[in-house]
Amino acid sequence: MQKENKVTPSQNLTPKQRYVLNNPEKVKASKRKYREANKEKIAETKRAYFRNNQKKCYATKMMYEKKKLQRTPKWLTREDKQRITRIYMECPVGQEVDHIIPLNGETVSGLHVPWNLQYLSKTENISKSNKLLPYFFIPKDVVAYLGGGDMQRGHEVLSRAMAVFRRFNRIKSLKKG
């Protein structure tokens, strides 16, 4: 069942705020259309921001790298560390390496270990943010079984299945609306 976003007249909102709240799909489509039509302009804006805020950008990146190091256990074997490197090096074009259990989650923080990494598209990774996906609670032996005995492959299979599930739910919600 789709949540009703309609605002009441008694709320103290500008007409623009009222429109955005009452028409989220139209606003989303409009933003998507703008991004598609203005890719170069957006890229230049991002480059300009980076040029004007290099220290801030580097500090943010360094904080992320520090958190990653803090969450890399000392007991990882050399092979595990090589697997992590391989996962990053072999990341398919158009995909990003994501931590299944986020390093800086709202309710739990994961480790920087090979079995906590998966590939997601940039869009999926941004929408996932630092949330846990439901399949995290699937037992490891089931994950390994899905991957033919390989945990990483099992996570890839689950990741693809969840992507299909998310797309299906988006389509289902669009048909309702």
C-alpha positions as CSV (number, residue, x, y, z in Angstrom):
1,M,0.0,0.0,0.0
2,Q,1.4,3.4,-1.0
3,K,1.8,6.0,1.7
4,E,-0.3,9.1,1.2
5,N,1.9,12.2,1.1
6,K,-0.9,14.8,0.8
7,V,-0.4,17.8,3.0
8,T,-3.1,19.6,4.8
9,P,-3.9,23.3,4.1
10,S,-3.1,24.1,7.8
11,Q,0.6,23.3,7.3
12,N,2.7,26.4,6.9
13,L,4.4,25.4,3.6
14,T,5.4,27.4,0.5
15,P,3.6,26.4,-2.8
16,K,6.9,24.8,-4.0
17,Q,7.2,22.7,-0.8
18,R,3.6,21.7,-1.1
19,Y,4.1,20.6,-4.7
20,V,7.2,18.6,-3.9
21,L,5.5,16.8,-1.0
22,N,2.4,16.0,-3.1
23,N,4.2,15.0,-6.3
24,P,7.3,13.0,-5.4
25,E,7.3,10.9,-8.6
26,K,7.0,13.9,-10.8
27,V,9.8,15.7,-9.0
28,K,12.0,12.6,-9.2
29,A,11.4,12.3,-12.9
30,S,12.0,16.0,-13.5
31,K,15.4,15.8,-11.6
32,R,16.3,12.7,-13.6
33,K,15.5,14.4,-16.9
34,Y,17.6,17.5,-15.8
35,R,20.6,15.3,-14.9
36,E,20.4,13.5,-18.2
37,A,20.2,16.7,-20.2
38,N,23.0,18.5,-18.2
39,K,25.6,15.8,-17.5
40,E,28.6,18.1,-18.5
41,K,27.3,21.1,-16.6
42,I,26.9,18.9,-13.4
43,A,30.3,17.3,-13.9
44,E,31.9,20.8,-14.2
45,T,30.1,22.0,-11.1
46,K,31.5,19.0,-9.2
47,R,35.0,19.7,-10.6
48,A,34.7,23.3,-9.5
49,Y,33.5,22.3,-6.0
50,F,36.5,20.0,-5.7
51,R,38.9,22.7,-6.9
52,N,37.5,25.2,-4.4
53,N,37.2,22.7,-1.5
54,Q,40.2,20.4,-2.0
55,K,41.1,20.2,1.7
56,K,37.6,19.4,2.7
57,C,37.3,16.7,0.0
58,Y,40.7,15.2,1.0
59,A,39.7,15.3,4.7
60,T,36.5,13.4,4.0
61,K,38.3,10.8,1.9
62,M,41.0,10.4,4.6
63,M,38.3,9.9,7.3
64,Y,36.7,7.2,5.2
65,E,40.1,5.5,4.7
66,K,40.8,5.8,8.4
67,K,37.5,4.1,9.3
68,K,38.3,1.4,6.8
69,L,41.7,0.8,8.4
70,Q,40.1,0.8,11.9
71,R,37.6,-1.8,10.7
72,T,40.2,-4.1,9.1
73,P,40.8,-6.8,11.7
74,K,44.4,-7.7,12.6
75,W,43.6,-11.4,12.3
76,L,43.0,-11.1,8.5
77,T,45.3,-13.4,6.6
78,R,47.5,-12.3,3.7
79,E,45.2,-14.2,1.4
80,D,42.1,-12.3,2.8
81,K,43.9,-8.9,2.2
82,Q,44.8,-10.0,-1.4
83,R,41.2,-11.0,-2.0
84,I,40.1,-7.5,-0.8
85,T,42.6,-5.9,-3.3
86,R,41.4,-8.2,-6.1
87,I,37.7,-7.4,-5.4
88,Y,38.6,-3.7,-5.8
89,M,40.8,-4.2,-8.8
90,E,38.3,-6.5,-10.6
91,C,35.3,-4.3,-10.0
92,P,33.2,-4.3,-13.1
93,V,32.8,-1.1,-15.1
94,G,29.7,0.8,-13.9
95,Q,29.8,-0.9,-10.5
96,E,31.2,0.1,-7.1
97,V,32.5,-2.0,-4.2
98,D,30.1,-1.7,-1.3
99,H,30.2,-2.9,2.3
100,I,27.2,-5.2,2.9
101,I,27.3,-4.3,6.6
102,P,28.2,-0.6,6.4
103,L,31.5,0.6,8.0
104,N,29.6,3.4,9.6
105,G,26.0,2.1,9.9
106,E,23.2,3.7,11.9
107,T,22.7,0.6,14.1
108,V,25.8,-1.6,13.5
109,S,29.2,-1.1,12.0
110,G,30.8,-3.8,9.8
111,L,34.3,-4.9,9.1
112,H,36.5,-4.3,6.1
113,V,36.8,-8.0,5.2
114,P,36.3,-9.8,1.8
115,W,33.0,-11.5,2.8
116,N,31.5,-8.1,3.6
117,L,32.1,-6.7,0.1
118,Q,29.8,-6.7,-2.9
119,Y,29.4,-5.0,-6.2
120,L,26.5,-2.5,-6.6
121,S,25.7,0.0,-9.3
122,K,26.4,3.6,-8.3
123,T,22.7,4.3,-8.1
124,E,22.1,1.2,-5.9
125,N,25.0,2.1,-3.7
126,I,23.8,5.7,-3.2
127,S,20.3,4.5,-2.4
128,K,21.6,1.8,0.0
129,S,23.7,4.5,1.8
130,N,24.7,3.1,5.2
131,K,21.7,0.8,5.6
132,L,21.7,-3.0,6.1
133,L,20.0,-5.0,3.3
134,P,17.6,-7.8,4.5
135,Y,19.7,-10.6,3.1
136,F,22.4,-9.9,5.7
137,F,20.5,-12.3,8.0
138,I,20.8,-15.3,5.7
139,P,23.0,-17.9,7.2
140,K,26.6,-18.1,5.8
141,D,26.2,-21.7,4.7
142,V,23.3,-20.7,2.6
143,V,25.3,-17.9,1.1
144,A,28.2,-20.3,0.3
145,Y,25.7,-22.8,-1.2
146,L,24.3,-20.1,-3.5
147,G,27.9,-19.3,-4.6
148,G,28.7,-23.0,-5.3
149,G,30.8,-23.1,-2.1
150,D,32.3,-19.6,-2.6
151,M,31.1,-16.9,-0.2
152,Q,32.1,-14.0,-2.5
153,R,30.1,-15.6,-5.4
154,G,27.2,-16.3,-3.0
155,H,27.2,-12.6,-2.0
156,E,27.2,-11.6,-5.7
157,V,24.3,-13.9,-6.4
158,L,22.3,-12.4,-3.4
159,S,23.3,-8.9,-4.5
160,R,21.9,-9.5,-8.0
161,A,18.8,-11.1,-6.5
162,M,18.2,-8.2,-4.2
163,A,18.7,-5.8,-7.2
164,V,16.0,-7.6,-9.1
165,F,13.8,-7.6,-6.0
166,R,14.2,-3.8,-5.6
167,R,13.4,-3.2,-9.3
168,F,10.3,-5.4,-9.0
169,N,9.1,-3.5,-6.0
170,R,9.7,-0.1,-7.8
171,I,7.7,-1.4,-10.8
172,K,5.0,-2.7,-8.5
173,S,4.7,0.6,-6.6
174,L,4.6,2.6,-9.9
175,K,1.7,0.4,-11.1
176,K,-0.2,1.1,-7.9
177,G,0.3,4.8,-8.1
